[in-house]
Amino acid sequence: MSPRPFIPWPDRRLRSPAAPVGEITDRIRAHWDDMIDTMEAMPGLGLAAPQIGVMLRLAVVDCSAERGQAVRLADPVIVEASTELRAHDEASPNLPGVHARLERPARVEVEFTDPRGERVRQVFEGVWATSVQHQIDHLAGRMYFDRLSRMRRDILLRKARRAGGA
């Protein structure tokens, strides 16, 4: 497979909820392969299908130090989140040149369909939890900066425009 280009902000697809995947087919597996290649080419810790123009509820996450440990998720849903928060600098290749420090739950349990087509539950902690939540936001048509105050979001978007990213 091969890396795919990113949809640039403010493309409306980045603000649109993705469609449910349902059955896992060879086409879905091929999307996951392209997404992993694209994520590795960034390099990044995760990728949601809408970021490359595929409007399906698909995501990949790989926060391993050695790489090659990508988790493939279809139709992910957070079923439990810790009250303990974790701060992390977040960014998106759809709006390059800017980032923001956000706090998210440090641990989440996520239900998703795996590559075998089975609904499973998996616990993600630390940076894995942050990345999974970031991708699930993308699947709902949300960007990380939507979690900022209006003032911080406006500053970030002005900075992105000055940098040529928006």
Contacts in CASP RR format, 6 or more apart in sequence:
PFRMAT RR
TARGET T0000
AUTHOR 0000-0000-0000
METHOD contacts of the structure
MODEL  1
MSPRPFIPWPDRRLRSPAAPVGEITDRIRAHWDDMIDTMEAMPGLGLAAP
QIGVMLRLAVVDCSAERGQAVRLADPVIVEASTELRAHDEASPNLPGVHA
RLERPARVEVEFTDPRGERVRQVFEGVWATSVQHQIDHLAGRMYFDRLSR
MRRDILLRKARRAGGA
1 30 0 8 1.000
1 33 0 8 1.000
1 34 0 8 1.000
1 36 0 8 1.000
1 37 0 8 1.000
2 34 0 8 1.000
2 37 0 8 1.000
3 34 0 8 1.000
3 37 0 8 1.000
3 38 0 8 1.000
3 40 0 8 1.000
3 41 0 8 1.000
4 34 0 8 1.000
4 35 0 8 1.000
4 37 0 8 1.000
4 38 0 8 1.000
4 52 0 8 1.000
4 53 0 8 1.000
5 52 0 8 1.000
6 38 0 8 1.000
6 51 0 8 1.000
6 52 0 8 1.000
6 93 0 8 1.000
6 94 0 8 1.000
7 13 0 8 1.000
7 14 0 8 1.000
7 50 0 8 1.000
7 51 0 8 1.000
7 52 0 8 1.000
7 53 0 8 1.000
7 94 0 8 1.000
8 94 0 8 1.000
8 95 0 8 1.000
8 165 0 8 1.000
8 166 0 8 1.000
9 92 0 8 1.000
9 94 0 8 1.000
9 95 0 8 1.000
9 143 0 8 1.000
9 160 0 8 1.000
9 165 0 8 1.000
9 166 0 8 1.000
10 166 0 8 1.000
11 94 0 8 1.000
13 50 0 8 1.000
13 53 0 8 1.000
13 55 0 8 1.000
14 50 0 8 1.000
14 51 0 8 1.000
14 94 0 8 1.000
14 138 0 8 1.000
14 141 0 8 1.000
14 143 0 8 1.000
15 141 0 8 1.000
16 50 0 8 1.000
16 55 0 8 1.000
16 141 0 8 1.000
17 139 0 8 1.000
17 140 0 8 1.000
17 141 0 8 1.000
18 48 0 8 1.000
18 49 0 8 1.000
18 50 0 8 1.000
18 55 0 8 1.000
18 56 0 8 1.000
18 57 0 8 1.000
18 58 0 8 1.000
18 138 0 8 1.000
18 139 0 8 1.000
18 140 0 8 1.000
18 141 0 8 1.000
19 55 0 8 1.000
19 56 0 8 1.000
19 57 0 8 1.000
20 56 0 8 1.000
20 57 0 8 1.000
20 75 0 8 1.000
21 28 0 8 1.000
21 56 0 8 1.000
21 57 0 8 1.000
21 58 0 8 1.000
21 74 0 8 1.000
21 75 0 8 1.000
21 113 0 8 1.000
22 74 0 8 1.000
22 75 0 8 1.000
22 113 0 8 1.000
23 117 0 8 1.000
24 74 0 8 1.000
24 113 0 8 1.000
24 114 0 8 1.000
24 115 0 8 1.000
24 116 0 8 1.000
24 117 0 8 1.000
28 56 0 8 1.000
28 58 0 8 1.000
28 74 0 8 1.000
29 115 0 8 1.000
31 49 0 8 1.000
31 54 0 8 1.000
31 56 0 8 1.000
31 58 0 8 1.000
32 58 0 8 1.000
32 60 0 8 1.000
32 72 0 8 1.000
32 115 0 8 1.000
34 52 0 8 1.000
35 47 0 8 1.000
35 49 0 8 1.000
35 52 0 8 1.000
35 54 0 8 1.000
35 58 0 8 1.000
35 59 0 8 1.000
35 60 0 8 1.000
36 47 0 8 1.000
36 60 0 8 1.000
36 62 0 8 1.000
36 70 0 8 1.000
36 72 0 8 1.000
38 47 0 8 1.000
38 52 0 8 1.000
39 45 0 8 1.000
39 46 0 8 1.000
39 47 0 8 1.000
39 60 0 8 1.000
39 62 0 8 1.000
39 70 0 8 1.000
40 62 0 8 1.000
40 67 0 8 1.000
42 93 0 8 1.000
44 62 0 8 1.000
45 61 0 8 1.000
45 62 0 8 1.000
45 63 0 8 1.000
45 127 0 8 1.000
45 131 0 8 1.000
46 59 0 8 1.000
46 60 0 8 1.000
46 61 0 8 1.000
46 62 0 8 1.000
46 63 0 8 1.000
46 131 0 8 1.000
46 134 0 8 1.000
46 135 0 8 1.000
47 59 0 8 1.000
47 60 0 8 1.000
47 135 0 8 1.000
48 58 0 8 1.000
48 59 0 8 1.000
48 135 0 8 1.000
48 136 0 8 1.000
48 138 0 8 1.000
48 139 0 8 1.000
49 55 0 8 1.000
49 56 0 8 1.000
49 57 0 8 1.000
49 58 0 8 1.000
49 59 0 8 1.000
49 139 0 8 1.000
50 138 0 8 1.000
50 139 0 8 1.000
50 141 0 8 1.000
51 92 0 8 1.000
51 93 0 8 1.000
51 94 0 8 1.000
51 138 0 8 1.000
56 74 0 8 1.000
57 74 0 8 1.000
57 75 0 8 1.000
57 76 0 8 1.000
57 139 0 8 1.000
58 72 0 8 1.000
58 73 0 8 1.000
58 74 0 8 1.000
58 139 0 8 1.000
59 72 0 8 1.000
59 73 0 8 1.000
59 76 0 8 1.000
59 132 0 8 1.000
59 135 0 8 1.000
59 136 0 8 1.000
59 138 0 8 1.000
59 139 0 8 1.000
60 70 0 8 1.000
60 71 0 8 1.000
60 72 0 8 1.000
60 73 0 8 1.000
60 135 0 8 1.000
61 70 0 8 1.000
61 71 0 8 1.000
61 73 0 8 1.000
61 124 0 8 1.000
61 128 0 8 1.000
61 131 0 8 1.000
61 132 0 8 1.000
61 135 0 8 1.000
62 68 0 8 1.000
62 69 0 8 1.000
62 70 0 8 1.000
62 71 0 8 1.000
63 127 0 8 1.000
63 128 0 8 1.000
63 131 0 8 1.000
71 122 0 8 1.000
72 114 0 8 1.000
72 115 0 8 1.000
73 110 0 8 1.000
73 112 0 8 1.000
73 113 0 8 1.000
73 114 0 8 1.000
73 132 0 8 1.000
73 135 0 8 1.000
74 112 0 8 1.000
74 113 0 8 1.000
74 114 0 8 1.000
74 117 0 8 1.000
75 112 0 8 1.000
75 113 0 8 1.000
76 110 0 8 1.000
76 111 0 8 1.000
76 112 0 8 1.000
76 132 0 8 1.000
76 135 0 8 1.000
76 136 0 8 1.000
76 139 0 8 1.000
77 110 0 8 1.000
77 111 0 8 1.000
77 112 0 8 1.000
77 136 0 8 1.000
78 108 0 8 1.000
78 109 0 8 1.000
78 110 0 8 1.000
78 132 0 8 1.000
78 133 0 8 1.000
78 136 0 8 1.000
79 109 0 8 1.000
79 110 0 8 1.000
79 111 0 8 1.000
79 121 0 8 1.000
80 108 0 8 1.000
80 109 0 8 1.000
81 105 0 8 1.000
81 107 0 8 1.000
81 108 0 8 1.000
81 109 0 8 1.000
82 105 0 8 1.000
82 106 0 8 1.000
82 107 0 8 1.000
82 108 0 8 1.000
83 105 0 8 1.000
84 105 0 8 1.000
84 106 0 8 1.000
84 107 0 8 1.000
85 103 0 8 1.000
85 104 0 8 1.000
85 105 0 8 1.000
85 106 0 8 1.000
86 103 0 8 1.000
86 104 0 8 1.000
86 105 0 8 1.000
86 106 0 8 1.000
86 126 0 8 1.000
86 129 0 8 1.000
86 130 0 8 1.000
87 101 0 8 1.000
87 102 0 8 1.000
87 103 0 8 1.000
88 101 0 8 1.000
88 102 0 8 1.000
88 104 0 8 1.000
88 127 0 8 1.000
88 130 0 8 1.000
89 99 0 8 1.000
89 100 0 8 1.000
89 101 0 8 1.000
90 99 0 8 1.000
90 100 0 8 1.000
90 101 0 8 1.000
90 102 0 8 1.000
90 130 0 8 1.000
90 134 0 8 1.000
90 144 0 8 1.000
91 97 0 8 1.000
91 98 0 8 1.000
91 99 0 8 1.000
91 100 0 8 1.000
91 144 0 8 1.000
92 143 0 8 1.000
92 144 0 8 1.000
94 143 0 8 1.000
95 143 0 8 1.000
95 145 0 8 1.000
95 160 0 8 1.000
95 165 0 8 1.000
95 166 0 8 1.000
96 160 0 8 1.000
96 163 0 8 1.000
96 165 0 8 1.000
97 160 0 8 1.000
97 163 0 8 1.000
97 165 0 8 1.000
98 145 0 8 1.000
98 156 0 8 1.000
98 159 0 8 1.000
98 160 0 8 1.000
98 163 0 8 1.000
98 165 0 8 1.000
100 144 0 8 1.000
100 145 0 8 1.000
100 148 0 8 1.000
100 152 0 8 1.000
100 156 0 8 1.000
102 130 0 8 1.000
102 144 0 8 1.000
102 147 0 8 1.000
102 148 0 8 1.000
104 129 0 8 1.000
104 130 0 8 1.000
104 133 0 8 1.000
104 134 0 8 1.000
105 129 0 8 1.000
105 133 0 8 1.000
106 125 0 8 1.000
106 126 0 8 1.000
106 129 0 8 1.000
107 123 0 8 1.000
107 124 0 8 1.000
107 125 0 8 1.000
107 126 0 8 1.000
107 129 0 8 1.000
108 123 0 8 1.000
108 124 0 8 1.000
108 129 0 8 1.000
108 132 0 8 1.000
108 133 0 8 1.000
109 121 0 8 1.000
109 122 0 8 1.000
109 123 0 8 1.000
109 124 0 8 1.000
110 121 0 8 1.000
110 122 0 8 1.000
110 123 0 8 1.000
110 124 0 8 1.000
110 132 0 8 1.000
110 136 0 8 1.000
111 119 0 8 1.000
111 120 0 8 1.000
111 121 0 8 1.000
112 119 0 8 1.000
112 120 0 8 1.000
112 122 0 8 1.000
113 119 0 8 1.000
113 120 0 8 1.000
114 120 0 8 1.000
124 131 0 8 1.000
124 132 0 8 1.000
134 144 0 8 1.000
137 143 0 8 1.000
137 144 0 8 1.000
137 146 0 8 1.000
137 147 0 8 1.000
145 152 0 8 1.000
145 153 0 8 1.000
145 156 0 8 1.000
145 157 0 8 1.000
146 153 0 8 1.000
148 156 0 8 1.000
157 166 0 8 1.000
160 166 0 8 1.000
END
